[in-house]
Amino acid sequence: MTMTTDRDTATEGDRGAAAFLDRVRGAVHPELRAAVESLPPPVRGIALYHFGWTRPDGSPVAGPPGGKAIRPALVLAAARALGGDSASAVRAAAAVELAHNFTLLHDDIVDQDSTRRGRATAWAVFGIPDALIAGDAMLALALRMLAEDPHPASAAASARLAACVIELCAGQQTDCAFEERGPDEVSLDECLAMATAKTGALLGCACALGALYAGAGEADVAAMDAFGREAGLAFQLIDDLIGIWGDPARTGKPAGADLAARKKSLPVVAALRSGTPAGRELAELYAGAPLDAAGVLRAADAVERAGGRDWAQAEAADRMALAVQQLSGAVPDLAAAGDLLALAEFVTRRSR
């Protein structure tokens, strides 16, 4: 008899989620590419480069574009979980991906990140003004795609996405404001609220749009939004861990990039508020001179000794449990939400 371990089950789940994401990219990317191609030439070139379709000189890149397509996958999986036709939601899924990439273009500028997905960021290649304008155009394009969609849910979807982007902007502003505050001046509750707005809101919106396109009622749409928000917070917790301990070969960013920038990410704030000697050591590092490579290693060690890493991993598991609880309100038979659950588990099982 062959024994099946948890690792085997996790691997099978990862393969299933990865296969689903491949199918989503196959369905959504043609719609996304066509939308981007409709932009005016200078802006179009920046957007094409950002998505990984071209090089800086405009020549095509072989192979699939970068990006995991998590958010458009959530749109289609949510529609399917509620008995809808996921094919009818492809345009909505592409709009969500455009909105997400608008945030990436702007985040890279705000954070001064020079690399993403192993390539130079758009602002590093084309300059800040052009990258900023390209991001703005991509957001407008996302809303136009929904406004022009003949599906009966498109108007509600457009309003929901617009409201979500306002919430995202508020979350980003709060994140930036944290940088002006001392290491001991940001509470964990504030940090969780910021992450929910900055990351959870768009994942919740993606799930809500899928529900809208499935013809779901208000209660089910709200439940799917709540599922996405909790799953999004779990996603952010894991992403913050990767920002400290991730493998640069897989993340496309330098090791410990978040610590080098002295970002007050969730594991860091948990460590800073731990009341431990390691937490105080981390506060001193964050309050001192910019961290060099050795300082980044010391900071990562302090976060771990202060319990920040363990807390973030446990909190991510708790948030996923809450997400499933919310999902069951809209889909009592969770077997119907297999793709949705596989996606959520896939993004929260990442270790680097």
Sequence and secondary structure as in RCSB ss.txt:
>XXXX:A:sequence
MTMTTDRDTATEGDRGAAAFLDRVRGAVHPELRAAVESLPPPVRGIALYHFGWTRPDGSPVAGPPGGKAIRPALV
LAAARALGGDSASAVRAAAAVELAHNFTLLHDDIVDQDSTRRGRATAWAVFGIPDALIAGDAMLALALRMLAEDP
HPASAAASARLAACVIELCAGQQTDCAFEERGPDEVSLDECLAMATAKTGALLGCACALGALYAGAGEADVAAMD
AFGREAGLAFQLIDDLIGIWGDPARTGKPAGADLAARKKSLPVVAALRSGTPAGRELAELYAGAPLDAAGVLRAA
DAVERAGGRDWAQAEAADRMALAVQQLSGAVPDLAAAGDLLALAEFVTRRSR
>XXXX:A:secstr
     HHHHHHHHHHHHHHHHHHHHHHHHHHHHHHHHTS HHHHHHHHHHHTSB TTS B SS  SS  HHHHHH
HHHHHHTT  GGGGHHHHHHHHHHHHHHHHHHHHHHT  EETTEE HHHHH HHHHHHHHHHHHHHHHHHHHT  
STTHHHHHHHHHHHHHHHHHHHHHHHHHTTS TTS  HHHHHHHHIIIIIHHHHHHHHHHHHHTT  HHHHHHHH
HHHHHHHHHHHHHHHHHHHH  HHHHSS TTHHHHTT   HHHHHHHTS SHHHHHHHHHHHSS   HHHHHHHH
HHHHHTTHHHHHHHHHHHHHHHHHHHHHHH SSGGGGHHHHHHHHHHHS   
